[in-house]
C-alpha cells in the first residue's frame, strides 16, 4: 500500500480525538513546535485510539502482532506554539491484507495545523508480514 494523501479535513470523518499540550522542550528557538514533535503526537493519538477501542498495544502484541510504520506524510498548515492545546483526530482509512493506513487531523481551536497519515505493516512475532487482525477491517466506515 502506498500512502493516500487525500486526507480529509472534515472533523466529522474522524471517530476519535486526543489532545496534547505543546511542551516547551518541543519548541524551537522561535517558540514553534518542532516538526518532529508532530510525529510523536500522532503516535500518542494512535495508541490512545487503539486503547479506547479495547485493543491496547500490549494486548495487540500478546495476540502476536506488531504494527510497523512504513510511511509517514505530514502536511503542515499552521504552527503550534508552546502551551497550545492541539486536538488530534484519527481514523483507520484503509486496510489491505498486511497493511493499513491511519489519517490524522490536528487542530488548534478551529484552525487546522496539520493533516497527516501513517501506513503500517502488520507483522508477526518473527517480523514477517501477516494479515491485519480481523477487528481492524470493522474500523473502516466507523466515522
C-alpha positions in Angstrom: 0.0 0.0 0.0 1.2 3.5 -0.8 0.1 6.3 1.4 -3.1 8.0 0.2 -2.5 11.8 0.6 -6.2 12.7 0.0 -6.7 13.2 3.8 -10.0 14.6 5.0 -10.1 18.0 6.6 -13.6 17.3 7.9 -13.6 16.6 11.6 -16.8 14.6 11.3 -14.9 12.0 9.3 -12.9 11.0 12.4 -14.3 8.9 15.2 -11.6 9.6 17.8 -10.0 12.7 19.2 -7.0 13.1 21.6 -5.4 16.3 22.9 -1.8 17.2 23.6 -0.4 20.3 25.1 2.8 21.6 23.4 5.6 21.4 25.9 8.5 23.9 26.0 11.0 21.2 25.1 9.1 20.5 21.8 9.6 24.0 20.5 12.4 25.6 18.6 14.1 29.0 19.2 11.0 30.7 17.7 8.7 29.1 20.2 7.1 26.9 17.5 6.6 23.2 17.8 9.4 21.4 16.0 8.2 19.4 13.0 9.4 16.1 14.6 7.1 16.7 17.6 4.1 16.1 15.4 5.2 12.5 14.7 5.2 11.7 18.4 1.8 13.3 18.8 0.4 11.1 16.0 1.8 8.0 17.7 0.4 9.1 21.1 -3.0 9.6 19.4 -2.8 6.2 17.6 -2.0 4.3 20.8 -4.8 6.1 22.7 -7.2 5.3 19.9 -6.4 1.6 20.0 -6.7 1.6 23.8 -10.1 3.3 23.6 -11.2 0.6 21.1 -10.3 -2.1 23.7 -7.1 -3.1 21.9 -4.3 -1.6 24.0 -0.9 -2.1 22.3 0.1 -4.6 24.9 -2.8 -6.9 24.0 -2.1 -6.5 20.3 1.5 -7.7 21.0 0.1 -10.6 23.1 -2.0 -11.6 20.2 1.2 -11.9 18.2 1.0 -8.7 16.1 3.2 -5.6 15.8 2.3 -2.6 13.6 5.5 -1.2 12.0 5.4 2.3 10.5 6.2 2.1 6.8 5.3 5.6 5.7 4.5 9.0 7.3 3.1 12.0 5.5 2.6 15.4 7.2 1.1 18.5 5.6 1.8 21.4 8.0 -0.8 24.1 7.7 -0.4 26.4 10.8 2.3 26.3 13.5 1.6 25.0 17.1 3.3 27.0 19.8 4.3 26.5 23.4 1.2 25.6 25.6 -1.2 25.4 22.7 -3.7 22.6 23.1 -3.6 20.5 19.9 -6.6 18.3 19.3 -5.7 15.4 17.0 -8.5 13.3 15.4 -7.7 9.9 13.8 -9.3 7.1 11.9 -8.4 3.9 10.0 -8.9 4.9 6.4 -7.7 1.8 4.6 -6.9 -1.9 5.4 -5.4 -4.2 2.8 -4.0 -7.6 3.7 -1.0 -6.9 5.8 -1.1 -3.1 5.7 -3.4 -0.3 7.0 -3.5 3.5 6.9 -4.5 5.9 9.6 -5.3 9.5 8.9 -5.0 12.4 11.3 -6.5 15.9 11.6 -4.7 18.2 14.1 -6.4 21.4 15.1 -5.8 24.3 17.4 -9.3 25.7 18.1 -11.0 25.9 14.7 -7.7 26.1 12.7 -6.1 23.1 11.1 -2.4 22.9 12.0 -1.7 19.5 10.3 -3.1 16.8 8.1 -1.2 13.6 8.3 -1.2 9.8 7.5 0.7 6.8 8.6 0.9 3.5 6.8 1.6 0.4 8.9 2.8 -3.0 8.1 1.3 -5.8 10.3 4.0 -8.3 11.3 4.1 -11.4 13.5 6.4 -12.1 16.4 9.1 -13.0 13.9 8.8 -9.8 12.0 7.1 -11.5 9.0 4.2 -9.8 7.2 0.8 -11.2 8.3 -2.8 -10.2 7.7 -4.2 -7.4 9.9 -6.3 -8.6 12.8 -10.0 -9.2 11.8 -11.3 -6.4 14.1 -9.3 -3.8 12.1 -11.5 -4.1 9.0 -14.5 -3.3 11.2 -13.0 0.2 11.8 -13.5 1.2 8.2 -16.6 3.3 7.9 -16.9 3.8 11.6 -16.5 7.5 11.2 
